[in-house]
Each structure stands twice: as C-alpha cells, then as structure tokens.
Amino acid sequence: IIGEKMSVVANNQGGLTFFDVAVIVVYLLVMLYMGLRIARKQRSTEDFFVGGRDLPAWAVGISLFASVMSTILYLGQPGEMFRTGLTFLTRQLPLPLILIVVCFVWIPFFMRLRLTSAYEYLERRFNYPVRALAAIFCLLLIFGWISVVVLTASMALVEITRIETILPFVTDADGAVYTTILGVGAFSIFYTTLGGIRAVIWTDVIQFFVLLIGALFTMGAVAWMTGSNVGDWIEVSQTYKHEEVQWFDWDVRNRSTVFSISLSLFMWMVCTHGANQMAMQRYFTVRNVKAARISYVISAVAALALGVILAGVGISLMYFIQQYDLPASAGILSDIRSVRNVAQDSVFPQFISIYMPSGLRGLVVAALFAAAMSTIDSGANSASTILTVDFMRRFDPKSEASQLELKRARIMTACMGVLVVGYTIALYELSKGSDIISLAQKGFNCFLGPLGALFVLGMFVKRATPVSVIPAFILGEITGVCASYSTELFGVDFSTHLVIGLAWLVTFFTALLIGFIHYQFTGEQASKNQQNFMWRAVVSQEESGNAS
C-alpha cells in the first residue's frame, strides 16, 4: 500500500497546467476590471472609504466574513482538525452570545454616531491622545492581519503551484515564498489604488463563493475517490491521535480546552466587531441599524456554514491519506511539534495541487490569490481611512471636501501595500514552524484585546478618563505581546486562545483601579458632554436622530 501511495505522488507532482494559468489570468483580469469600473464613479473620500453608505446589506455581510477570516480560516481549520478533531467545532458554542452583543450592543451604538473612522468616537468620549493612540495600535493590528493572510496564502500557493524560484538575495528554499509574497504584493499594490471599499466588498463576494466551491469539491472528490461518506470520515477521525481536549484546565499552556477555544472566539469576535476598523468600516457602508444587523447575521451564517464545511474538509482528508499519499503524510504524526504543524497545514494545499482537476485548481489558486489581494485592499483601505480621518483631516479640516484628499487617500493606500510586503517577510522569518492559528495570534491578535476594552470602558464606565485608560491600554498591549511571544521571550508556553482575553482583562481592570484611585483623590470622572457619548445616552437618541 505504501508503494502504491508513493507511485501516485511520483506520477503526479501537481503544479499548474496551461488551463489553470489561463483561469487565473482571466479571474484576476475580471477583478481588475471591476476595480477600474468602480474607481471611475468615485468622487470623494466618502465614496472611497464608506461607499456612499448605501451598499446592499447581504453583500456587506459576506464581505465582512470574507475579509476578517479569509485564508486564515480556509487553510487553517482543515489543519486544526488534525490537531484537535471535531472538538474544535465547540468553538461555535458562544455564537448566540456573540450575536446578542454585536446586534444589540455594538451596532445600535456605532450606527447612530455616523462615523467614518471608529476612533472618532474615542476623541468625543475621552480626548484626541486616546484616539490617536488607539488608531496607531489598530494600524499595527491591520499590518499584522494583512501579513498573516498574505503569508498563509503565499505558502499555500507555493505548495499548490510548486514554484521553485530562487531570488538573487535568497539562496535557500525560502526563495519560493519570498517570490510569491512579492508577486501578491505587487499586484495588490496596483489594485489597491483603484476601487476603494465598494470594489473590496464586491470582490469579497466573488472570492467567498469560489472558495466555497473549492471546499465542497474537495469533500466530493474524497468521497468519490475513496468510496466513503461522512460517517466513515468521522469514524476515522475519532481513532486519530488528536491533542487531548478537556472542558477546562487551569494550566494556561494548554490550548486545547473547550473553555479556551470558546473564549477565544467570543473575545475575538466581540473585539473585532467593536474595535477593529476593518470590520466596523463595513457597517458604516450600509444605511441604518437594521441593514447593519442583517449584514452581521449574514456574516455569522456564512461563518458557521463555512466553518462546518471546512471541518468536513479536514476530516475527509484524514480519511483520504489512509488510501492516498501526500508529501506531508510523513510529518503529520511527527513527535516534533513544528514539523507536525507545518505538515498538517500543508495537507489541504497539497490535495488541491495533486488531486484537484485542472481548471478548478486554477480557480481555487486564483481565489486564494484574490483573497490575499482583497485583504490587502481592505486593510490598506482601512489604514488609509485611519491616516486620513484620524490624523491628516484632524490637522487640515478643509481637505475633507477636496479631490486632493481622494488622490492622497489612494496614494496612502498604495504605500500601505508596500509596507505590508516587508512586514509579511519579517513575519515569515519570525514564525517558522508555527501553525496558522497560532500565527494569527502572533501576527495581530496580540493587539486586539486592549482596543476592545478601551471602547467598553468608554461606553459603560463613567470613571474612565484619559488618566486611567491610557496607562491601562499601554499595559494591556504589553501583556498581549508578551503572552503571544511568551515562548520566544521567556521560554514559557502560553495558550494562544487566551491571549485576547488576558490582554482585555488587564486593560479593563487596570483602568477601573486607576480610575477609582484617581476619583478618590480628585473627584474627576467623565464630563456631562462626555457622558452623552456613553452607550445608554447614544442609543436612547434613536427617535431624535444621530448623536453629534
């Protein structure tokens, strides 16, 4: 049987056919055409940043999911099924609670403020230094976010396309990854100067359905090639040697508990939809609270559906490698964690490369490329929004209505793409041997918890003032970075699923403590005007109009 497996791989080393390349070229040309058409209709930064606030809720919902998950979920979850099995799906348990928080706490609040940048709120509630500080850390988060997506897409593209390019300044196997990162980055930099948020959303919709087709075909192909069904896959998965998953464990090094996995999803979703410009900017593109809620519900349904489908991809591939060989098969059960992680995350890309039919393989490669491109576009657009609204417009208010600001926004968007390429290469060198889920924590999630806590403090805590929130926020960010890189910095493992929650708690309770002490000595808390921008005051203005 082993000999038969090896002969299958030897006779089909994968890579792209002429038909695959043709499909990729056509797909990318269509994406560029969409961007160019939309770009011609733009007249202001209002169009570029929030699409005139009249985009369809269903498209925004799909884009919201596609942009915040992208290749991280698509390539990471099948590999995660090898590590934790079906118990990984227990991370979906907090979805009802997330739905309540996002739809009934975040959306009614932010939609009444009519924001372009989420951090405008922080100046109204606190002051400009708090706004600027949060905006800077969101930029770091966005750079990390984009870099992880581009890196995961690039590594998958190397596996699928079998690129063997060695750059003049890179003399080892890293040359293929470097080449792919530079290629994705160069194409994206051109694309990001075009269509703004409207182009981002429509390309996200197309990308989502193409990736969905690829996942469904993978399960169908496995079922046909092996004569198996879902029941067979589950049976094999249950006999597989997964990481032991407990409901709860006080050991913070254990990343495989139902509690930590569920907490990770809850904190990530709540903080992302309540503090991250990339997600929140999507809500600002629709007309009202009702449309924003529809967008989130569609996003949540898409996330649940694709999450279950990708879990199916993972367990189907566990069954598949019992009968068919893949280059990664030898490392899947390795005792060396870094080898095991890389092998498990490589199974899906290698299946696409070797066993997926020509044409469909090209379409999936194009979608992965477009996913990275779209994420760069989305992130660069959000970064440009922050730089324009939170910094440049602050010091040059007259520029808001000018064509010069639109031109400046496009230039800054392209510059963000250049920075991302360098950031991605650095992240690749720093995180070799990590699995994709852990890589996400190291790349950007370490910054997310304190941002989420900062908005909660502004909405609900009267004694939260700049004096208390600034040091608390900085301490929270330091905690997030140290927890994410605990192994590298201190030689101590810390569960990646607990990073966001720990950083959030440190920020929130440090601000409460400092605020309490400061109030006891000075009596200072939020002013009457600042209290008008707390949650109850803003939401109660529904009948009378928007907060101002």
N, C-alpha and C positions, 0 to 999 in steps of 0.2 A: 504493500500500500504506500509506504514512504517513497519507494522508487517511482510509483505512478504519479504521486504528487509532484515530485521534483521534475518529472518529464513534462507535466502540464506547464509549469512555470518556465522551464527551459525553452519550450516551443512557443511561448507567448510572453515576451518580456514587457508587453504593454507599450506605453507611449502613445503618441498621436499619429493618426493616419492623415492623408490628404483631406479626406472628408471631414475629419474632426477640425482641422485647421480652418477649412472653409466655413464651417458652422461658427467657430469662434470669431472669425473676422466679420461675418455678417452680423452676428449678435452685437459685437462691440460697435460696429458702424451704426446700427439701429439706435443704440444708447446715445451715441454722439449726435445723431440726427435729432433725437428728442431734446437733448440739451440745447442744441442750436436753435431749434424752433421756439422753445420756451424763452430762451435768452432774448430773442428779438422783441418779445412782448413786455419785457421789464422796463419800467420807467423810474423806479425809485428803490431805495433800500427796504421799504415796506413790502414791495413785491419780492425782493431778493431774500429777505430774512423770514417773513411770515406769509408769503404767497397771497397777500391781499386779504388774509383772514377769511377766505371763502372756499377752501378746498373740501372735497367730499369726505365725510367722516369715515366711511368704510376704507377708503384708500389711505387716509392718515393712520387708521388703526393697524392696517397691515404694515405700513411703513414704520410705525412705532415699534412693532415687534421685530421686523426685519433689521432695523438699524441697531437696536440695543442688544440683539442676540447674534445675528449674522453667522459667520463661520465658527465662532466660539462654540455655540450650541451645536451647529450642524456637524462639525468634525469632532467636538469634544465629547458629546453624550454617547455615541457608539463606543468610544474607548472607555468611557466611565462605566458602561455596562459590564465590561470585562473586570473592572476593579471591584465594583460593589453589587453588580447584578440588578435584579428587578427592585431591590430595596431602594435603589436610587430614586425611583418614582415616588417614594414617600415625601420627597421634597415638594410635591404638589399639594401636600396637606394644608399649608397655610393660604392657598389661593382664595378661599372665601373671605378670610380676614383681610387679605391684601385688597380684594375687590371693594370691601367696605371702606377701607382707609382712602384709597385712591379716588373712588367715585363720590364719596360723601364727605370727605375731609379736604383733600388736596384740590380736586377740580373745582368745586364751588368757590373756593377761596381764590385761587390764582386766576380763574377766568373773569372774575369781577374786577381785577386790577388792571386788565388790558395791558399786559407787559409785552415787551419785545425781548429783553433780557430778564431772566428770572431774578438777577441780582439787583435790579432796580428796586425791588421790594426791600432789600436789606438796608438801603440808604433811607428809605421812608421810615422804617421801623427803628433803625439804630443810627448810623451815620455813614458818610462816604468811606472812611477807612475800613469799616466792616465789609461794605460792599466790594471794595477793591480787593481785599484780602481773599474773600470767597471766590471772586472772579479769577484771581491768579491760580488758586488751587484747582478750580474747575478746568482751567486751561491745561494744567498738569494732568488731570484726570483724562481729559479728552485726548491729549497726545498719547497717553498710555493706552487708552481704549483703542484708538485707531491703530496703534502699533501692534497690539496683540492680534487684532483682526487681520491686519496685513501680513503679520508673521505666520499666523496659522494658515491663512490662505496660500501664502508663498510656499510653505513647507509641504502643503498638500499638493500644490501644483508641481513641485519638484518630484514628488512620489508618482504622480499621475503621468506627467509628460516625459519623465526620465531625462530631464535636462542635464547635460554634463559639460557646462560651460565653466571655464576657469578664467577669472579676471586677472589682469596683469598684476594687481596688488594683492591677490588672494591665491595662495598656492596649494590649498587642500580642497577637500570636498565641500567646504563652505561656499565655494565659488558659485555653485548652482543656486543656493539660497540667496546669496547676495545679488546675483543676476536677476532673479525673479522679483526680489524686493525693489530693485531699481527699475525694472520694467513696469511693474504695477504702479510704482510711484510716479514715473514719468508720464504714463498715460493718464493717471488720475490728476496730476497737476494741470494738464491741459484741460481735462474735463471739468475740474472744479472752478474754472474761470467762467463757466458758461451759465448754467440754468438756475442756480440758486435752489431754494428749498422746494419749489414746485417740481423741478426736474428730479431732485433727490427722491421725493415721495413716489413719483410715477415709476422711476426705475426700480425702486424698492419693491413695488407691487409685482413687476415682471420677474424680478430676481426671486421673490418668495415662491411663486408658482413653479418656476423652473427647478429650484432646489427641492421642492415638494415632489415633483415628478421623479427626480433622481432617486430620492429616498424610497418612494413607492416601488419604482422599478427594481431597486436592489433587493427588496424583500420578495418581489415576484420572481426575479431571476434565481434567487437562492431556492425558493420553493420548487421551481421547475427543474433546476439542475440536480437537486438532491432528492426530489420526490417527497419532500417533507411539508409540514404545516406548522402553525403557531404552537400547537400543543407539543410537538416534537422539540421545537426550539426551547420552550420553557423547561421541558424535562431535562435537556442537556445543560441549560443554564443553571439549574438547581444543583447539578452534580459538579459544576465547575468550582474551582478553588478561588472564591472571591475573598476580598477583605471582609473580616467579620464585622457585621453591622449590629450595633446594640441600640436600644432605645435611648439610653443616656449613659454618659460616662463622665466622671469628674476629671479625668485625665485630658488636659487641653491639647495633648499631642494627637489624640485620636480624631481623625477627620471623618470617620465612618460611623456616626451615630445619627439616628433619625432626628434627634433634637437639633444637632448642629447643622445638618443638611437643611432641615425645615427653617431654622432660624436664619441661615444664610440666605435662602430665597426670600424670606419675608423682609429682612433688612435691606437686601439688595434692591428689591422691587420698590419698597416704600421710599428709600432714599433716592433711588434713581428717578422715580416719578414725582418726587417732591423737592429735588435739589439739583438735578443734573440738567444743564441747559440743552443737551442733545435730545433728551426725552421731552422736556417741558416745552421746547420750541415747537414740537409737533402739535401740542394742544393749542398753542397760540395761532395756528393756521386755520382753525375752524371758527364758526360764527359765535357759538354760545356754549353754555354749560351742558345742555342736552347733547349737542353734537360731540363735545369732548368726552362725555360719558360713553356714548356709542363707540367712539374711537377706542377707548380703553377696553371696553367689553370685547370688541372685535380682536384687539391685540391679545387679550387674555385667552380667548378661544383659540386663536391661531397658535399661541404659545403652548397651550395644553395639547392641541391636536398634533402639532409637530413634535412635541416632546415625547408623546406616546409612540408616534411613528418612528422616531429616531431610536427609542428604546427597542422597538421591534427590529430595526436595522442591526443594533448591537447584538441582540440575542440570536438573530438569524445568522450573523457572521460567526458567532461562536459555534453554531451547528455546521456552517459551511466549511470551516477549517478542519473539521473532523474527516472530511472526504477530499477536500481540495487544498493544495498547498499555496501559501503566500510567503514572500520573502520575510515577512515579520513573524511568521509562525514560531520560529526557533526562539525568539526572545520573549514571547508572551508569558511564559511561566518562569522566566529568569529570576534568580534569587537577588539580583542586583536591581534595586528599585528604578534607577534611571533608565536602564536597558528595558525593563518591563514596561515602564510608562511610555517610552518612545514607540516600542513595538505595538502596544495596544492602540495607541492613537494613529498608527500607520495602517491598520488593517483595512479600514474603510477606503482611504485613498488608493491603496494597492488593489482592492477589489475593483474600484472604478477603472483603474489603469489597465488591469489584465483581463477582467471578465466582462466589463460593460461593453455593449456593441458600439462599433464606430458610428459616429453621428450623435448618439445620445451621450457618449463620453465627452465629445466636443462641447455639447450643450451644457453639461454639468461643469466642465472646466471653465467655460465662458461665464457661467453663473457664479462660480467661486471667484473668478477674476472680477466680475461685476460687483459681487458682494464686497470685496475689498475696496474696489473703486468707489462704490456707493458710500461705504463707511467713511472713507477719506473725504468724499464730497460733503457728507452730512456733518462729520466732525469739524472739517475745515470751515464749513458754513457757520456752525455754531461758535467756533473760535473767533471767526471774523465778526460775528454778531457781538460777542463779548468785548472784543477790542474796540469796535466802533461805538457801541451804545454805552458801555461802562467806562470807557477811557477817552476816546477821541471826541465823541459828542459831548461829553462832560465838559471838556475844555474848549470846545468850539461849537456851541449850540446852533449857530446859524448854518452849519453844514448839513443839517438833517434833511432839508428840502432840496438840496442841490444834486445835480448829476455827478458832481465831483465825488460825493460820498459813495455813490454806486460804483464808480470806477475804482475808488480807493478800496471798497469792500471786496471787489473782485481780485485786486492785486494782493490784498492781505490773505484772501482765501488761498490763492496760489502759493504764497510764501509759507502758509501753514503746511501745505503738502510737502514742500522741500524739507521743512523741519522734521516732519513725520518720518521721512525716509531715514534720516540719520538716527532718530530715536529708535526706530524699528531694528536697525542693525545692531545698535547698542544693546537692546533688549534681548535679541537673539544670542549674543555672546554671553550675556549675564545669566540667562535662564536655560542653558542647555541641560537636558535630562529631566526637565520638569514636564508634567502632564499639562494639557491645555487648560484644565480648570484651575490648577494651581498657578499657572502662568498668568491667568486673568487677574488673580488676586495680587500678584507681584507687579503686574503692569499698571493697574489703575485702581482696583478696588480699595487699596490701602488709603486712598484719599477721600473715599465716598462717605464713610460714616460721619465724620465731623461736619461735612456740608449738610447732611440730613438733620443732624442735631441742631445746627445753627438756625435752620428755618423753624423747627419745632419750638425752640426757645423764643424766637420772635413772635410766633403765633399765640403761645399759651402762657408765657411766664412774664409777669409784669416787672419782676425784679431783674430781668435780664437786660443789662445795659452794655454799652461798649466796654466798660471797665471789667465786666465779668466774662463776656463772650469771647473777646479777643485772646486773652491768655488761655482760656479753656479750649478754644478752637486750635490754637497752635499746639497745645499739649496733646489734643486728640489726634492731630495729624502725625506728630512724632510717634505716638503709640501705634497708629496704623502702619506706618513704615517699619517700625521695629518688629511688630508682630508678623508682618508679611515676610520680612527677611531675617527672622529670628535664627534660622539655621546658619545662614551666612554670617550674621553679625555676632551671635552669641553661642553658636553650636548647640542650640536647643530647638527642638521641633515645636511648632505651634499649628494647630488645625487652621487651614486656610478658610474653613467655613465660619470661623469665629472672629475673623479679623474685623469685618464691618461692624458687628455688634459690639465688640470690645471698644473700638475707637469711638463709636456713638455714645456708649455709656460713659466713658472717660470725659468726653466733651460735655455731655449734658449735666452730669453730676458735679463736675468741677465748676461749671458756670453757676449751678444752683448754690454751691458752697460759697464761692466768691461773691455772688450776688447777695446772699444772706448776710455775710460779714460786712459787705460794703453798705448795705441798707441799715444795719445796726449802728454804724458809725456816722453815716451821712444822711440817712433817710431818703436817698435817691432811688428812684425807680423810673419806669417809662413815663414820659410826659403825657399830658392829655392828648396831644396831637399824635404822639407815637402809639398810644393805646387805640387810636382809630384804625390802626393797621394790624391789630390783633384779630384772631380768627373770628370771634363772635361779632365784633363790630363790622368787619368787612362782609361777612356772609349775610348779616341782617339788612344790608343795603340792597338786596335783590330787587325790591319793588321800586326803590327810588333811583336806581342807576348804578353806575360803576363807582368804586372808590377812587378818590383823586387826591 
